[in-house]
Every structure is written in C-alpha cells, then in structure tokens.
Amino acid sequence: MSVATNVIPLRTGVKPEGAVVADIENGYCKLANELLDSICQLDISGSQYQVLMAVIRCTYGYNKKEDRVTNTYLVTLTGLSEKAVRDALNTLSERNVITCEKQGIMKLISVNKVVSDWSVKSNKAANMRKGTEQMHRSKCSTQAEQMLREDGANAPKRWSKCTNTKDNLNTTNQIQPTKDNQRATAPKNLDYSQWPSMPSEQTLKDWFAMRKNKKALVSQTVINRMAKQLQIAANAGLTVDDCLAEAVTRGWTGFEAEWMIRRGNQAQTRFPQAFAGQNYVSGDL
C-alpha cells in the first residue's frame, strides 16, 4: 500500500448535507443599534421574545414600518400556541415595546421606536418584594395582637421581634381592622346642604354600604339629584331617614319620591272604600 492511499483529504469550506447557513446575500434585517441595545436589556419571557422577533421580521425584515398580520401567521412563524402569541402581544403592547391595533381579523403591528417609552424591567421583581414586605408586616401584626394580655396590658417589649422596624412602631397598640369595622363610611367632602335634613349617622352609613356593595359609588352629583327627590318626599311628610332606610331595605341605588308616596297610599287604601263613613259603634257592621 502506498503512502498516498493513507492520506485523508481535508475538505474545508464544504457544507454538510442538509445544513442551513445564514448569509446576508439571502436577505438581512436592518436595525438601529439603540433598538438592539434596548432589546438586550428587555426583561421578557422566551415566548414574548419570540413574538417580538416575529414582529421585527414582519416589519423591518421587509423594510416596512408596520405590517398587517393575523395571530395564525405569528403562530406559524414562532411555533407557539395561539394563546401564547395573544398573551405576548398584549404584554409587549402594555409595556410600550410594540404597537398593536386590531383591524377586523387582522392586527396592525409595529415596533415602538421611542425606546425611552419602553418598560424595560418587568414588575415581577417589584411585586415579589412587595409581597414579601406585606407578609412580614402581617406576621408582625399577628404577633403583636397575640401579645395583648387578657387584662388589656401589653406584653413586655422583649417578647416582640418586630417592633424595631420603622414599619411596625407601636404595633402592640394597634388592632387590625375586621370585616365589621371595614364598612363603608360617608365621605366627608360631600355637601348635603340641599337636603331637607341630615339623616342619622347609622342610616347614612348603611346607605353608603349598600351602594358600595352594588358598585354604585356616591358622588356630589348623586347627592344633588337625591336632594330634589328628598324634598318632594319631605313635603309629603316623609323624613330623610325613612327614604334612605327604605332604599337600603329594597336595595335601591336610585330613588324617586313617588315610590315612597305610592307605597304610603297603598298602605292607606288596603281596606274597601265601602266601609268609609259607617258607624261601627252603633252596629252598622
């Protein structure tokens, strides 16, 4: 065997079969360096990054500022599920990274070039810190409540492990609010001068609580509109307490004086009119 037969030829530069080599001759995407730098700093998930790259491909990849696409097209381009694509578009749009405007079944998408408007850092880390602080405060408050003696005297300070922080000063004298004392109270900046009279404090609180439960908040406009109806009711002999108490009982978020007056008339006419004028003492009955 000759020496030449043992030589293995080096075939450098030859692409393996099936290999795909990126080449700018097949097209390229022109991006500003500021945009790439901001993307490098962008705190997003993997699926959101894929969708962002797909948006860039659909726009700058074709020398366009914006493009009309469907979720199905982005699903094909990224390989993600439709829900993942939809959620990623919403998140990127909320953080001002892209603009996404729905136009029928299509969506007009583009990259927000004003990178200073981007929310680069997500709120995940901030929410985790906030949750940790709330847990710590809750634990300290619970310990402080448990250290209250039955006779009302506070436990010795050396028992407390949480009173040295700025957020927990004097927590041993504080009781956490319960559902009973978290009821809605009447705002102090409302003007009731147009009402015939002021109702009792408890009736007013009950009325505010009822409206709050029905998600019908009380504004000055509501107070002013109530004043007219309450005045009509007052002229008919009804008090403000009567009107508000009836509204609470029946769950009325609105109020018309006619409702109360009509109910009063119905109560007075429950007996037949034929009995009117009869002398029941002398035995006419």
C-alpha positions as CSV (number, residue, x, y, z in Angstrom):
1,M,0.0,0.0,0.0
2,S,1.4,3.3,-1.0
3,V,1.8,6.3,1.4
4,A,-0.7,8.3,-0.7
5,T,-3.5,5.9,0.0
6,N,-3.3,6.8,3.7
7,V,-3.8,10.5,3.2
8,I,-7.3,11.7,4.1
9,P,-8.2,14.8,2.0
10,L,-9.3,17.9,4.0
11,R,-12.5,19.3,2.5
12,T,-12.7,22.6,4.3
13,G,-15.5,25.0,3.3
14,V,-17.8,22.3,2.2
15,K,-21.2,22.4,3.8
16,P,-22.6,19.2,5.3
17,E,-25.7,17.8,3.6
18,G,-28.9,19.4,4.9
19,A,-27.1,22.3,6.7
20,V,-28.6,25.8,6.5
21,V,-26.1,28.6,6.6
22,A,-27.2,32.1,7.2
23,D,-26.0,34.5,4.6
24,I,-26.8,38.2,4.1
25,E,-26.9,37.6,0.4
26,N,-30.2,35.8,1.1
27,G,-31.5,38.9,2.8
28,Y,-30.9,40.8,6.0
29,C,-32.8,42.9,8.6
30,K,-31.5,46.4,9.2
31,L,-31.9,47.5,12.8
32,A,-30.8,50.6,14.7
33,N,-28.2,49.9,17.4
34,E,-30.3,51.7,20.0
35,L,-33.1,49.2,19.3
36,L,-30.8,46.2,19.7
37,D,-29.3,47.6,22.9
38,S,-32.8,48.1,24.4
39,I,-33.8,44.6,23.4
40,C,-30.7,43.3,25.2
41,Q,-31.9,45.0,28.4
42,L,-35.5,44.0,27.9
43,D,-36.8,41.7,30.7
44,I,-39.3,39.5,29.0
45,S,-40.1,35.8,28.8
46,G,-39.0,33.5,26.0
47,S,-42.3,33.4,24.2
48,Q,-42.5,37.2,24.4
49,Y,-39.1,37.5,22.9
50,Q,-40.1,35.1,20.1
51,V,-43.1,37.2,19.3
52,L,-41.1,40.4,19.4
53,M,-38.6,38.9,16.9
54,A,-41.5,37.9,14.7
55,V,-42.8,41.4,14.7
56,I,-39.4,42.7,13.7
57,R,-39.2,40.1,11.0
58,C,-42.6,41.1,9.6
59,T,-41.7,44.8,9.6
60,Y,-38.1,45.7,9.3
61,G,-37.4,42.4,7.7
62,Y,-39.3,43.7,4.7
63,N,-38.3,47.3,5.0
64,K,-41.7,48.3,6.4
65,K,-42.5,50.3,9.5
66,E,-45.7,48.3,10.1
67,D,-47.5,45.2,8.9
68,R,-50.9,43.6,9.0
69,V,-50.8,40.1,10.3
70,T,-53.0,37.5,12.0
71,N,-52.3,35.5,15.1
72,T,-52.3,32.4,13.0
73,Y,-49.4,33.8,10.9
74,L,-47.4,34.6,14.1
75,V,-48.2,31.1,15.4
76,T,-46.7,29.6,12.2
77,L,-43.7,31.9,12.4
78,T,-42.9,31.3,16.1
79,G,-44.2,27.8,16.7
80,L,-46.0,29.0,19.8
81,S,-49.7,28.4,20.6
82,E,-52.3,31.0,19.7
83,K,-52.9,31.8,23.4
84,A,-49.1,32.3,24.0
85,V,-49.0,34.6,20.9
86,R,-52.0,36.6,22.1
87,D,-50.7,37.0,25.6
88,A,-47.3,38.0,24.4
89,L,-48.8,40.7,22.1
90,N,-50.8,42.1,24.9
91,T,-47.8,42.2,27.3
92,L,-45.5,43.8,24.7
93,S,-48.2,46.4,23.9
94,E,-48.8,47.2,27.5
95,R,-45.1,47.7,28.1
96,N,-44.9,50.1,25.0
97,V,-42.4,47.8,23.2
98,I,-44.8,47.4,20.2
99,T,-48.0,48.9,18.9
100,C,-50.8,46.5,18.2
101,E,-54.0,47.8,16.7
102,K,-56.9,45.4,15.8
103,Q,-58.4,45.8,12.4
104,G,-61.0,43.2,11.9
105,I,-59.4,39.7,11.9
106,M,-56.0,41.4,11.2
107,K,-53.7,43.2,13.5
108,L,-51.6,46.2,12.6
109,I,-48.3,45.7,14.4
110,S,-45.1,47.8,14.5
111,V,-42.1,48.3,16.8
112,N,-42.2,51.4,19.0
113,K,-39.0,53.2,18.0
114,V,-39.2,55.5,21.0
115,V,-37.2,53.1,23.2
116,S,-37.3,55.5,26.1
117,D,-41.0,54.7,26.5
118,W,-40.4,51.0,26.9
119,S,-40.9,49.4,30.3
120,V,-37.6,47.6,30.2
121,K,-37.9,45.9,33.6
122,S,-40.9,43.8,34.4
123,N,-43.0,44.3,37.6
124,K,-42.3,40.7,38.6
125,A,-39.4,41.6,40.9
126,A,-41.2,44.6,42.3
127,N,-44.3,42.5,43.0
128,M,-42.2,39.8,44.8
129,R,-40.6,42.4,47.0
130,K,-44.0,44.0,47.8
131,G,-45.4,40.6,48.6
132,T,-42.5,39.8,51.0
133,E,-43.0,43.1,52.8
134,Q,-46.7,42.5,53.2
135,M,-46.1,39.0,54.6
136,H,-43.6,40.4,57.1
137,R,-45.9,43.2,58.2
138,S,-48.8,40.7,58.5
139,K,-46.7,38.4,60.6
140,C,-45.6,41.2,62.9
141,S,-49.1,42.5,63.4
142,T,-50.3,39.0,64.2
143,Q,-47.6,38.6,66.8
144,A,-48.4,42.0,68.3
145,E,-52.1,41.0,68.7
146,Q,-51.2,37.7,70.3
147,M,-49.0,39.6,72.9
148,L,-52.0,41.5,74.2
149,R,-52.9,40.2,77.7
150,E,-56.5,39.5,78.7
151,D,-56.4,42.3,81.2
152,G,-55.6,44.8,78.4
153,A,-52.0,45.4,79.4
154,N,-49.3,44.9,76.7
155,A,-46.8,42.2,77.0
156,P,-43.2,43.1,77.8
157,K,-41.3,44.6,74.9
158,R,-38.7,41.9,75.0
159,W,-41.3,39.4,73.7
160,S,-41.7,41.3,70.4
161,K,-39.4,40.5,67.5
162,C,-40.9,43.1,65.1
163,T,-41.1,46.4,66.9
164,N,-37.7,47.7,65.9
165,T,-38.6,48.3,62.3
166,K,-39.9,51.6,61.0
167,D,-43.0,50.0,59.6
168,N,-44.0,48.4,62.9
169,L,-43.7,51.1,65.5
170,N,-46.3,50.8,68.3
171,T,-47.9,47.8,66.6
172,T,-48.7,46.4,70.1
173,N,-51.3,49.1,70.5
174,Q,-52.9,48.6,67.1
175,I,-55.7,46.2,66.3
176,Q,-56.1,45.0,62.7
177,P,-59.5,46.1,61.1
178,T,-62.1,43.3,60.8
179,K,-64.9,43.0,58.4
180,D,-67.3,44.5,60.9
181,N,-65.4,47.8,61.2
182,Q,-64.5,48.0,57.5
183,R,-68.0,49.1,56.4
184,A,-68.3,52.0,54.1
185,T,-68.3,55.4,55.8
186,A,-69.7,58.5,54.4
187,P,-67.1,60.7,52.6
188,K,-66.6,64.0,54.5
189,N,-66.2,66.2,51.4
190,L,-69.8,65.9,50.2
191,D,-72.2,68.8,50.5
192,Y,-75.6,67.9,51.9
193,S,-76.9,71.4,52.3
194,Q,-79.6,70.9,49.7
195,W,-81.1,68.0,51.6
196,P,-84.2,68.8,53.8
197,S,-82.4,67.5,56.8
198,M,-79.4,65.2,57.7
199,P,-80.2,61.6,58.4
200,S,-78.8,59.7,61.3
201,E,-75.2,58.7,61.1
202,Q,-76.0,55.0,61.1
203,T,-78.7,55.3,58.4
204,L,-76.2,57.2,56.2
205,K,-73.5,54.6,56.7
206,D,-75.9,51.8,55.9
207,W,-76.9,53.6,52.7
208,F,-73.3,54.1,51.6
209,A,-72.5,50.5,52.4
210,M,-75.5,49.3,50.3
211,R,-74.4,51.4,47.3
212,K,-70.8,50.2,47.7
213,N,-71.8,46.6,47.6
214,K,-73.7,47.3,44.4
215,K,-70.7,49.2,43.0
216,A,-72.7,52.4,42.8
217,L,-70.4,54.9,44.4
218,V,-71.8,58.2,45.7
219,S,-70.6,61.5,44.1
220,Q,-71.7,65.0,44.6
221,T,-73.9,64.7,41.5
222,V,-75.7,61.8,43.2
223,I,-76.2,63.9,46.4
224,N,-77.6,66.8,44.4
225,R,-80.0,64.7,42.4
226,M,-81.2,63.0,45.6
227,A,-81.9,66.4,47.2
228,K,-84.7,67.2,44.8
229,Q,-86.5,63.9,45.4
230,L,-85.9,64.0,49.2
231,Q,-87.5,67.5,49.2
232,I,-90.6,66.1,47.4
233,A,-90.7,63.3,49.9
234,A,-90.4,65.7,52.8
235,N,-93.3,67.8,51.5
236,A,-95.4,64.6,51.6
237,G,-94.5,64.0,55.3
238,L,-91.6,61.6,54.9
239,T,-88.2,62.0,56.6
240,V,-84.8,61.6,55.0
241,D,-84.2,58.6,57.4
242,D,-87.4,57.0,56.1
243,C,-86.3,57.3,52.5
244,L,-82.7,56.1,52.9
245,A,-83.8,53.2,55.2
246,E,-86.4,52.1,52.6
247,A,-83.7,52.4,49.8
248,V,-81.3,50.2,51.9
249,T,-84.0,47.6,52.6
250,R,-85.0,47.3,49.0
251,G,-81.5,47.7,47.5
252,W,-82.4,50.9,45.5
253,T,-79.4,52.6,44.1
254,G,-81.7,55.2,42.6
255,F,-84.5,57.0,44.4
256,E,-87.8,58.6,43.4
257,A,-90.0,60.2,45.9
258,E,-93.0,58.9,44.1
259,W,-92.0,55.3,45.0
260,M,-92.3,56.1,48.7
261,I,-95.5,58.2,48.3
262,R,-97.2,55.5,46.3
263,R,-96.3,52.9,48.9
264,G,-97.8,55.1,51.6
265,N,-101.1,55.5,49.6
266,Q,-101.3,51.7,49.0
267,A,-101.0,51.1,52.7
268,Q,-103.8,53.5,53.5
269,T,-106.2,52.0,50.9
270,R,-105.9,48.4,51.8
271,F,-109.5,48.3,53.2
272,P,-112.6,48.6,50.9
273,Q,-113.9,52.1,50.4
274,A,-117.4,50.8,51.1
275,F,-116.6,50.8,54.9
276,A,-115.9,54.6,54.8
277,G,-118.5,56.6,56.8
278,Q,-120.0,53.6,58.6
279,N,-120.9,53.9,62.3
280,Y,-119.2,50.7,63.6
281,V,-120.1,51.6,67.2
282,S,-123.8,51.5,66.7
283,G,-123.7,48.2,65.0
284,D,-123.7,49.1,61.3
285,L,-121.0,46.5,60.7
